[in-house]
Amino acid sequence: GATVKATIVAHGRGDKVRIFKMRRRKHYQKNQGHRQNYTEIRIDGISA
């Protein structure tokens, strides 16, 4: 049961990740991209 004090530093988005799916001999190709949202925080103190 610890308590953590934190401050939000920034919001941002990660690098783009490419997802490519393909089934051989079936004429199936799927291309997709994804960018994960994140919140950067600074830990100010931990009290147990």
Backbone as JSON Lines, residues from 0, in Angstrom:
{"i":0,"aa":"G","n":[0.8,-1.2,0.0],"ca":[0.0,0.0,0.0],"c":[0.84,1.25,0.0]}
{"i":1,"aa":"A","n":[1.51,1.53,-1.1],"ca":[2.32,2.75,-1.21],"c":[1.51,3.84,-1.92]}
{"i":2,"aa":"T","n":[1.89,5.09,-1.67],"ca":[1.28,6.24,-2.34],"c":[2.34,6.93,-3.19]}
{"i":3,"aa":"V","n":[1.96,7.25,-4.41],"ca":[2.9,7.85,-5.36],"c":[2.37,9.22,-5.78]}
{"i":4,"aa":"K","n":[3.22,10.24,-5.69],"ca":[2.9,11.58,-6.19],"c":[3.57,11.75,-7.54]}
{"i":5,"aa":"A","n":[2.81,12.17,-8.54],"ca":[3.37,12.31,-9.89],"c":[2.83,13.57,-10.54]}
{"i":6,"aa":"T","n":[3.57,14.1,-11.5],"ca":[3.19,15.27,-12.28],"c":[3.22,14.91,-13.75]}
{"i":7,"aa":"I","n":[2.18,15.33,-14.47],"ca":[2.14,15.08,-15.91],"c":[3.1,16.04,-16.6]}
{"i":8,"aa":"V","n":[4.01,15.49,-17.4],"ca":[5.01,16.29,-18.1],"c":[4.55,16.6,-19.52]}
{"i":9,"aa":"A","n":[4.09,15.58,-20.25],"ca":[3.71,15.79,-21.65],"c":[2.8,14.66,-22.11]}
{"i":10,"aa":"H","n":[2.02,14.97,-23.13],"ca":[1.25,13.97,-23.86],"c":[1.91,13.81,-25.22]}
{"i":11,"aa":"G","n":[1.82,12.64,-25.77],"ca":[2.44,12.44,-27.07],"c":[1.94,11.18,-27.74]}
{"i":12,"aa":"R","n":[2.52,10.91,-28.89],"ca":[2.19,9.69,-29.63],"c":[3.5,9.0,-30.0]}
{"i":13,"aa":"G","n":[3.48,7.69,-29.92],"ca":[4.67,6.91,-30.22],"c":[4.94,6.84,-31.72]}
{"i":14,"aa":"D","n":[6.01,6.14,-32.06],"ca":[6.36,5.95,-33.46],"c":[5.33,5.05,-34.14]}
{"i":15,"aa":"K","n":[5.2,5.22,-35.46],"ca":[4.25,4.41,-36.21],"c":[4.76,2.98,-36.33]}
{"i":16,"aa":"V","n":[3.86,2.05,-36.08],"ca":[4.15,0.62,-36.23],"c":[3.35,0.13,-37.42]}
{"i":17,"aa":"R","n":[4.02,-0.53,-38.36],"ca":[3.37,-1.05,-39.55],"c":[3.01,-2.52,-39.35]}
{"i":18,"aa":"I","n":[1.77,-2.86,-39.66],"ca":[1.31,-4.24,-39.6],"c":[0.96,-4.66,-41.03]}
{"i":19,"aa":"F","n":[1.6,-5.71,-41.5],"ca":[1.36,-6.2,-42.85],"c":[1.03,-7.68,-42.77]}
{"i":20,"aa":"K","n":[-0.17,-8.03,-43.24],"ca":[-0.59,-9.43,-43.24],"c":[-0.75,-9.88,-44.68]}
{"i":21,"aa":"M","n":[-0.35,-11.11,-44.93],"ca":[-0.44,-11.63,-46.3],"c":[-0.65,-13.14,-46.23]}
{"i":22,"aa":"R","n":[-1.56,-13.62,-47.08],"ca":[-1.75,-15.06,-47.22],"c":[-1.27,-15.46,-48.6]}
{"i":23,"aa":"R","n":[-0.35,-16.37,-48.64],"ca":[0.24,-16.74,-49.92],"c":[-0.78,-17.48,-50.79]}
{"i":24,"aa":"R","n":[-0.7,-17.19,-52.06],"ca":[-1.52,-17.82,-53.11],"c":[-3.01,-17.51,-52.99]}
{"i":25,"aa":"K","n":[-3.41,-16.6,-52.14],"ca":[-4.84,-16.3,-51.95],"c":[-5.19,-14.87,-52.37]}
{"i":26,"aa":"H","n":[-4.23,-14.11,-52.86],"ca":[-4.44,-12.73,-53.29],"c":[-5.0,-11.89,-52.15]}
{"i":27,"aa":"Y","n":[-4.46,-12.1,-50.93],"ca":[-4.91,-11.38,-49.74],"c":[-3.72,-10.63,-49.15]}
{"i":28,"aa":"Q","n":[-3.87,-9.31,-49.1],"ca":[-2.87,-8.47,-48.46],"c":[-3.59,-7.41,-47.65]}
{"i":29,"aa":"K","n":[-3.1,-7.16,-46.45],"ca":[-3.72,-6.18,-45.57],"c":[-2.6,-5.35,-44.96]}
{"i":30,"aa":"N","n":[-2.71,-4.04,-45.06],"ca":[-1.71,-3.12,-44.53],"c":[-2.38,-2.22,-43.51]}
{"i":31,"aa":"Q","n":[-1.77,-2.1,-42.34],"ca":[-2.37,-1.32,-41.27],"c":[-1.27,-0.61,-40.5]}
{"i":32,"aa":"G","n":[-1.59,0.55,-39.95],"ca":[-0.63,1.3,-39.14],"c":[-1.22,1.6,-37.78]}
{"i":33,"aa":"H","n":[-0.34,1.86,-36.81],"ca":[-0.8,2.13,-35.45],"c":[0.19,3.07,-34.76]}
{"i":34,"aa":"R","n":[-0.36,4.06,-34.04],"ca":[0.45,4.92,-33.18],"c":[-0.2,4.95,-31.8]}
{"i":35,"aa":"Q","n":[0.57,4.56,-30.8],"ca":[0.05,4.48,-29.44],"c":[0.15,5.85,-28.76]}
{"i":36,"aa":"N","n":[-0.94,6.28,-28.13],"ca":[-0.92,7.49,-27.31],"c":[-0.24,7.19,-25.98]}
{"i":37,"aa":"Y","n":[0.47,8.16,-25.43],"ca":[1.09,7.97,-24.12],"c":[1.1,9.28,-23.36]}
{"i":38,"aa":"T","n":[1.23,9.18,-22.05],"ca":[1.36,10.32,-21.16],"c":[2.68,10.17,-20.41]}
{"i":39,"aa":"E","n":[3.53,11.18,-20.51],"ca":[4.82,11.16,-19.82],"c":[4.64,11.8,-18.45]}
{"i":40,"aa":"I","n":[5.07,11.11,-17.41],"ca":[4.9,11.62,-16.05],"c":[6.25,11.68,-15.35]}
{"i":41,"aa":"R","n":[6.32,12.55,-14.32],"ca":[7.5,12.63,-13.47],"c":[7.08,12.23,-12.06]}
{"i":42,"aa":"I","n":[7.8,11.28,-11.49],"ca":[7.51,10.82,-10.13],"c":[8.13,11.81,-9.15]}
{"i":43,"aa":"D","n":[7.28,12.43,-8.32],"ca":[7.76,13.42,-7.36],"c":[8.1,12.8,-6.01]}
{"i":44,"aa":"G","n":[7.37,11.77,-5.63],"ca":[7.67,11.15,-4.35],"c":[6.91,9.85,-4.16]}
{"i":45,"aa":"I","n":[7.51,8.95,-3.38],"ca":[6.88,7.68,-3.04],"c":[6.91,7.56,-1.52]}
{"i":46,"aa":"S","n":[5.73,7.34,-0.93],"ca":[5.67,7.16,0.52],"c":[4.97,5.83,0.81]}
{"i":47,"aa":"A","n":[5.6,5.04,1.65],"ca":[5.05,3.72,1.95],"c":[4.38,3.72,3.32]}
